[in-house]
Amino acid sequence: MSTSSDAQQQMYEAYASSYAIFLKNWQTQRQAALDMLEKHFKSNLSKQTEVSSVLSVGPGPGEFDKQLIHFLQQYIPKGQTLKYVTVEPNHVHRQIFEATMQSAGLGEVDLEMHPVTIEDFHTLEQFDCIHYTHSLYHMPGFERQLILESLNMLKDRGVLVITLDTEEAVIFKLIAQYAEVVGNQEYWQGDSYIEAKKLRKIIDDIGLSYKFESYPEYLDVSACFEQNSSEGRVLMDFLFQANLRNASWELNQRLLSLVDEVAFEQNGRKMLYLPTGTFLIPKQ
Ligand SMILES: C[S@@+](CC[C@H](N)C(=O)[O-])C[C@H]1O[C@@H](n2cnc3c(N)ncnc32)[C@H](O)[C@@H]1O
């Protein structure tokens, strides 16, 4: 007999395997967020920047975290170990994250993994850096509260970094078009996805000062156009945030033509434009 936690585990497993395919085809610019952090740390020249504790919310397989930890090595106070705390509810992602860290040759890092959602995470600890890297989409309605709580969890000169797609990312157009195609009653998420413009409004409403930069990222969707490609099917599910396994041939063709309309060709590949933005919000 299946319990709801079995169902949840299966959802996590399905998400993790489709995210792996998404990652494989995603041309990211992870360095951009690190460059912003570096600029921020260097602008604090009068005071020496030290980073000894980080909170990563929704690290997934840990690709960005690996780069961040490498980058932060220069800011760890002499003789101390970096404390790296993660909040990741997906058990598959936690396993992959551990493997990523083990194979990354990061030196001494004190890893602490919490198998919960950020909404259920409580700590009295304070951090030098908290980041949500492409994870805020999964906490709809909680963004304002999470920003305020994160700022409370920062040490005096700490910084909150939020990276997410901008409103120009064509995935939002596809999700909205899908809602129109199948009817909003069946599928009502199109409007609820957070992107950089909506997040900026929340941050402005709170009255915070921050830096924002956007930069291009792309997704190779060529596999969607290959017949019987399992990778293509997974990408289609991701693009429309739907399970299209049982969708009719006609619906799949219609959706494929929507992808084709927003795709462009580069070196014989079909690409989607998914620009990303990073907000850097210092403790205030
Ligand atoms: C799109 S992935 C991003 C992973 C990684 N940060 C990256 O940039 O590749 C989103 C991650 O957020 C996690 N997540 C989803 N809901 C969450 C929540 N409520 N609290 C914390 N993490 C969550 C997911 O399990 C997943 O690992």
The ligand as an SDF file (V2000), in Angstrom:
LIG
                    3D

 27 29  0  0  0  0  0  0  0  0999 V2000
   15.6510   24.0760   -9.4800 C   0  0  0  0  0  0  0  0  0  0  0  0
   16.4500   23.1850   -8.2050 S   0  0  0  0  0  0  0  0  0  0  0  0
   17.8970   24.1800   -7.9550 C   0  0  0  0  0  0  0  0  0  0  0  0
   19.0410   23.3860   -7.4340 C   0  0  0  0  0  0  0  0  0  0  0  0
   20.3680   24.1410   -7.3280 C   0  0  0  0  0  0  0  0  0  0  0  0
   20.3350   25.2210   -6.3770 N   0  0  0  0  0  0  0  0  0  0  0  0
   20.8240   24.6290   -8.6630 C   0  0  0  0  0  0  0  0  0  0  0  0
   20.9130   25.8520   -8.8660 O   0  0  0  0  0  0  0  0  0  0  0  0
   21.0900   23.7970   -9.5390 O   0  0  0  0  0  0  0  0  0  0  0  0
   15.4740   23.5930   -6.7700 C   0  0  0  0  0  0  0  0  0  0  0  0
   15.8830   22.8860   -5.5030 C   0  0  0  0  0  0  0  0  0  0  0  0
   15.1130   23.4090   -4.4100 O   0  0  0  0  0  0  0  0  0  0  0  0
   14.6960   22.3420   -3.5890 C   0  0  0  0  0  0  0  0  0  0  0  0
   13.4630   22.7510   -2.8820 N   0  0  0  0  0  0  0  0  0  0  0  0
   12.1960   22.6550   -3.3200 C   0  0  0  0  0  0  0  0  0  0  0  0
   11.3410   23.1130   -2.3970 N   0  0  0  0  0  0  0  0  0  0  0  0
   12.0970   23.5080   -1.3340 C   0  0  0  0  0  0  0  0  0  0  0  0
   11.7870   24.0750   -0.0560 C   0  0  0  0  0  0  0  0  0  0  0  0
   10.5420   24.3460    0.2720 N   0  0  0  0  0  0  0  0  0  0  0  0
   12.8140   24.3210    0.7910 N   0  0  0  0  0  0  0  0  0  0  0  0
   14.0920   24.0820    0.4210 C   0  0  0  0  0  0  0  0  0  0  0  0
   14.4380   23.5570   -0.7800 N   0  0  0  0  0  0  0  0  0  0  0  0
   13.4470   23.2760   -1.6480 C   0  0  0  0  0  0  0  0  0  0  0  0
   14.4560   21.2150   -4.5640 C   0  0  0  0  0  0  0  0  0  0  0  0
   14.4330   19.9560   -3.9100 O   0  0  0  0  0  0  0  0  0  0  0  0
   15.6250   21.3760   -5.5100 C   0  0  0  0  0  0  0  0  0  0  0  0
   16.7580   20.7010   -5.0580 O   0  0  0  0  0  0  0  0  0  0  0  0
  1  2  1  0
  2  3  1  0
  2 10  1  0
  3  4  1  0
  4  5  1  0
  5  6  1  0
  5  7  1  0
  7  8  2  0
  7  9  1  0
 10 11  1  0
 11 12  1  0
 11 26  1  0
 12 13  1  0
 13 14  1  0
 13 24  1  0
 14 15  1  0
 14 23  1  0
 15 16  2  0
 16 17  1  0
 17 18  1  0
 17 23  2  0
 18 19  1  0
 18 20  2  0
 20 21  1  0
 21 22  2  0
 22 23  1  0
 24 25  1  0
 24 26  1  0
 26 27  1  0
M  CHG  2   2   1   9  -1
M  END
$$$$
